[in-house]
Amino acid sequence: MHPSQVLFQDSFLPVSIPVCDHYAGSEKLMRKSMQLQHELGPVFDITFDCEDGAAAHGSEIEHAHLIGTLLGSEENRFGRIGVRLHDATSEHFARDVEIVLQHAAERLAYLVIPKIGSVAELERAIMLINRYAEQCGRDKVPVHVLIETHGALRDVHAIAALPQVECLSFGIMDFVSSHYGAVPASAMRSPGQFHHPLVMRAKLEIAAACHAYGKTPSHNVTIEINDTTIVAGDAHRAAAEFGYTRMWSIHPNQIRPIVKSFAPRVSEVNEAAAILSQAQAVQWGPIQHNGKLYDRASYRYYWMTLQRARSGGVSLPDGIAALL
């Protein structure tokens, strides 16, 4: 049996997707992002933006067609590009879905739904997506959900439990704004975003819900685009202190520090590979390694370490790829 079948028999198999989600809205930035993905490889996802990407009100249909065309083009080399739609209550939502799927149903990595107010609203949106996907010959499209309203945070565990949901992202700007001044603007950036109790609570609830159901929690943007040490610091804290395994990028300068911050160190990768190789040799029974005892509970951790390494483009030891 494959390690994923052995190690996760009594729990959800975690979703494994790239650790960085880079947003691009205009045609120029979308093409530039695709070129960068060609250069770096599929170590980051790209999300084309229907919601904020249109140049002006009235160009939404044209912009959706542009996104669909780019998705279906040869420039989409790895199939790791998703699309953020208008919110589910918008007049443009269904049209976004229809246009994008008509152009590139099979090349689409996921759809992002913003401003969800409840799990019931999300379920209706997913039903509509599935109806259009079926018409285009596509099985269920993975769905990413922006948690940025009080209602979505209230229902976050029910949202994470939906089988089609792959990732939950924290929309910090809208979330802070929804408190009408009760949460200061400083909570939208560091260090306040990691200290304010209401923002901390939201981040932790999202991460906990995701990990309960094997989904990916995606951390909010860093608005600093020039100082990459701030970006790296935010990514490190998101991963080490809040349990996030993915993070938004809003500028090409942010991609590399995010990917590096979420990737395990080479020493961790080598240790994980040694432990899992030894465990596989005894059919996943308990082992001793460097004077310490390991069993299936710890094997899951080390298997995910290797998954994170692969997603981040870290070189794996010879012969270990078969375990993934």
Buried (B, 14 or more C-beta within 10 A) or exposed (E): EEBBEBBBEEEEEBBBBBBBBBBBBBBEBBBEBBEBBEEBEBBBBBBBBBBEBBEEEEEBEEBBBBBBBBBBBEBBEBEBBBBBBBBBEBEBBBBBBBBBBBBBBEBBBBBBBBBBBBBEBBBEBBEBBBEBBEEBEBEEBBBBBBBBBEBBBBBBBBBBBBEBBBBBBBBBBBBBBBEEEEBEEEBBBBEBBBEBEBBBEBBBBBBBBBBBBBBBBBBBBBBBBEEBEBBBBBBBBBBEEBBBBBBBBBBBBBBBBBBBBBBBEEEBBBBBBBBBBEBBEEEBEEBEBEEEEBEBEBBBEBBBBBBBBBBBBBEBBEEBEEBB
